Amino acid sequence: MSQLDTLLEVLSWFFILSGAFFVVIGAVGTLRFPDFWSRLHAASVTESAGVLLVFAGLCIQAGFTLITVKIIIIGIFLFITGPTSTHAIANAALVTGLRPKEVKGFAGVEPEPLTKNPADPAEPE
């Protein structure tokens, strides 16, 4: 085994173990966090950081083969759909009325209406 093979082996295991660390920490956070919003954040970070690091380690382990190409395609798919699905879940929760708790000293601001009020003379036309 050459030094390059040893370096690639160590590097791949570093990525796999660090990705597994992120996945385990995210799973613990998903179980222990108190509300929906913080749990959603923990699940999102788990997918974004952990799974992609594990895939990077697997690509290094596999070398430049068809398996690596398939792992990269799956990683790109997860990289695109993960944040999109998290945003869709958060938006659906917000639309149905599930709001984050307000902290003392901070007031929630409701979004401004999209239509212009015709009776308001202060707005220029």
C-alpha positions in Angstrom: 0.0 0.0 0.0 1.5 3.3 -1.1 1.4 6.6 0.8 -1.2 7.9 -1.6 -3.5 5.0 -0.9 -3.0 5.4 2.9 -3.8 9.2 2.6 -6.9 8.5 0.6 -8.0 5.9 3.1 -7.5 8.2 6.1 -9.2 11.1 4.3 -12.2 9.0 3.3 -12.7 7.7 6.8 -12.3 11.2 8.2 -15.2 12.4 5.9 -17.4 9.3 6.7 -16.9 9.6 10.5 -17.4 13.4 10.6 -20.6 13.0 8.5 -21.8 10.2 10.9 -21.0 12.6 13.8 -23.3 15.3 12.2 -26.0 12.8 11.6 -26.0 11.5 15.2 -25.9 15.0 16.7 -28.8 16.0 14.4 -30.8 13.0 15.4 -30.2 13.8 19.1 -31.2 17.4 18.5 -34.3 16.4 16.6 -35.4 14.4 19.7 -34.4 16.8 22.4 -35.2 20.3 21.0 -38.4 21.7 22.4 -40.4 23.0 19.5 -41.2 22.3 15.8 -38.9 25.1 14.4 -35.8 24.0 16.2 -36.4 20.4 15.4 -36.8 21.3 11.7 -33.5 23.1 11.8 -31.8 20.1 13.4 -33.1 17.8 10.7 -32.1 20.2 7.9 -28.5 20.5 9.2 -28.3 16.7 9.5 -29.1 16.2 5.9 -27.1 19.1 4.5 -23.9 18.5 6.4 -23.9 14.9 7.5 -25.1 13.1 4.4 -23.0 15.1 2.0 -19.9 14.4 4.1 -20.7 10.7 4.2 -21.1 10.7 0.4 -17.8 12.5 0.0 -16.1 9.8 2.0 -17.8 7.1 0.0 -16.7 8.7 -3.3 -13.1 8.7 -2.1 -13.4 5.1 -1.1 -14.9 4.0 -4.4 -12.3 5.8 -6.5 -13.2 7.1 -10.0 -15.8 4.5 -11.0 -19.4 4.4 -12.1 -20.3 4.0 -8.4 -18.8 7.4 -7.7 -20.8 9.0 -10.5 -24.0 7.6 -9.0 -23.1 8.8 -5.5 -22.4 12.3 -6.9 -25.8 12.3 -8.7 -27.6 11.3 -5.6 -25.7 13.9 -3.6 -26.7 16.6 -6.1 -30.3 15.5 -5.8 -30.2 15.7 -2.0 -28.4 19.0 -2.1 -31.2 20.5 -4.2 -34.2 18.8 -2.7 -33.2 18.9 1.0 -33.4 22.7 1.6 -36.4 22.9 -0.8 -38.4 20.3 1.2 -37.4 22.0 4.5 -38.6 25.3 3.2 -41.9 23.8 2.0 -42.5 22.2 5.4 -41.7 25.5 7.2 -43.9 27.5 4.9 -46.8 25.1 5.3 -46.5 25.3 9.1 -46.3 29.1 8.9 -49.4 29.3 6.6 -51.4 27.0 8.9 -50.8 29.3 11.8 -47.9 27.6 13.7 -45.7 30.6 14.7 -42.4 30.5 16.5 -42.6 31.6 20.1 -41.7 35.3 20.7 -38.9 36.0 23.0 -39.3 38.7 25.7 -38.2 42.1 24.2 -38.9 41.1 20.6 -42.2 41.7 18.8 -43.3 39.7 15.8 -44.0 41.8 12.7 -46.8 40.8 10.4 -46.1 41.0 6.7 -47.4 44.1 4.9 -50.3 43.6 2.5 -49.4 43.3 -1.2 -52.2 45.6 -2.4 -51.9 49.4 -2.1 -54.5 51.2 -0.1 -56.2 53.8 -2.4 -57.3 55.9 0.5 -53.8 56.6 1.8 -52.7 60.0 0.5 -49.1 59.6 1.8 -48.2 57.1 -0.9 -47.1 58.6 -4.2 -48.6 57.3 -7.4 
